[in-house]
Amino acid sequence: MKSQAFSMDIMLAVVIFIGTIFVFYSILSGGKETKAGDLEDEASIVLENIASEDSEVRITDGITVNETKLADLLGMEYSDIKKKIKIKNEFCFFLEDEDGNIIYITPEDPAEPDKPGIGSDKIKISGEACA
């Protein structure tokens, strides 16, 4: 009888231990989903702003990129663009051709190098800083 009580205690301890692991795992994995969801929401906000007709950072005319508006946006400070878009996370948007190749953006000043995108220099596009 004593050995049965002892084995029941061990089984109960193992069940509690495994249950605790599942609880911690679910708590930790839930935070990642929220972060990913927040990033997806902000990516949608950036896309809406660069394509919306009433946005200050719009770079499109219909389905084509307006090079003048793109050059104006390229001349703005990243922090100013971020304030106008009203997002908290870092962002970078870039252009691709139909084959998925990066289209480099040429600044108006010929002394400046072409840039792979517009946004945070913390984000890398094809191994290069976005800004």
C-alpha positions in Angstrom: 0.0 0.0 0.0 2.8 2.3 0.8 4.5 1.8 -2.6 1.3 2.7 -4.4 1.0 6.0 -2.5 4.6 6.8 -3.3 4.2 6.1 -7.1 1.0 8.2 -7.1 2.9 11.1 -5.7 5.6 10.8 -8.4 3.0 10.5 -11.1 1.2 13.6 -9.8 4.5 15.5 -9.6 5.3 14.6 -13.3 1.8 15.6 -14.4 2.2 19.0 -12.7 5.7 19.5 -14.1 4.5 18.7 -17.7 1.5 21.0 -17.2 3.8 23.8 -16.1 5.9 23.4 -19.2 2.8 23.6 -21.4 1.6 26.8 -19.6 5.0 28.5 -20.0 5.2 27.5 -23.7 1.7 28.8 -24.4 2.5 32.1 -22.7 5.8 32.6 -24.6 4.4 31.6 -27.9 1.4 33.9 -27.5 3.6 36.9 -27.3 5.3 36.1 -30.7 1.9 35.9 -32.4 0.9 39.3 -31.1 4.2 40.8 -32.3 3.8 39.3 -35.7 0.2 40.6 -35.9 1.3 44.1 -34.9 4.0 44.0 -37.6 1.4 42.9 -40.2 -0.9 45.7 -39.2 1.8 48.3 -39.5 2.9 46.9 -42.8 -0.6 47.4 -44.1 -0.6 51.0 -42.7 2.7 51.7 -44.6 1.2 50.2 -47.8 -2.0 52.2 -47.5 0.0 55.4 -46.9 2.2 55.1 -50.0 -0.8 54.2 -52.2 -3.6 56.3 -50.7 -4.7 59.4 -52.6 -5.0 61.6 -49.5 -1.7 60.6 -47.9 1.3 63.0 -47.6 3.7 60.1 -48.4 1.9 58.8 -51.5 4.2 57.8 -54.3 1.8 56.3 -56.7 -0.6 57.5 -59.5 -3.0 54.7 -59.9 -0.8 51.6 -60.4 2.4 53.4 -61.5 5.1 54.9 -59.3 5.3 58.7 -59.6 9.1 59.4 -59.8 8.7 63.0 -58.6 6.8 61.9 -55.5 9.3 59.1 -54.9 12.2 61.6 -55.1 10.4 63.9 -52.7 9.9 61.1 -50.2 13.5 60.0 -50.6 14.6 63.5 -49.7 12.6 63.5 -46.4 14.1 62.4 -43.1 13.1 58.9 -41.9 11.7 60.2 -38.6 9.4 62.6 -40.5 8.1 59.8 -42.7 7.5 57.6 -39.7 5.6 60.4 -38.0 3.4 61.0 -41.0 2.6 57.3 -41.4 2.0 57.1 -37.6 3.7 53.8 -36.8 5.9 52.8 -34.0 8.1 50.0 -35.5 10.9 50.3 -38.0 10.0 50.0 -41.7 11.5 49.8 -45.1 9.7 49.7 -48.4 11.4 48.9 -51.7 10.5 48.3 -55.3 10.8 45.0 -57.2 10.4 44.2 -60.8 8.2 41.3 -62.0 11.1 38.9 -61.5 11.6 39.8 -57.9 14.7 41.9 -58.5 15.3 45.0 -56.4 14.8 48.3 -58.3 17.3 50.7 -56.8 16.0 54.2 -56.1 18.2 57.0 -57.6 18.4 60.2 -55.5 18.2 63.6 -57.2 21.7 64.4 -56.0 24.1 62.5 -58.3 26.7 62.5 -55.5 24.5 60.2 -53.4 24.5 56.5 -54.1 21.4 54.6 -55.3 19.3 53.2 -52.4 17.6 49.8 -52.2 14.6 51.3 -50.4 13.2 54.0 -48.2 13.1 53.5 -44.4 15.2 52.4 -41.5 18.9 51.7 -41.9 18.4 49.0 -39.3 16.6 46.9 -42.0 18.7 45.2 -44.7 17.5 44.6 -48.3 19.8 42.3 -50.3 22.5 42.7 -47.6 22.4 46.5 -47.8 20.9 49.0 -45.3 17.5 50.2 -46.5 18.3 53.9 -46.1 
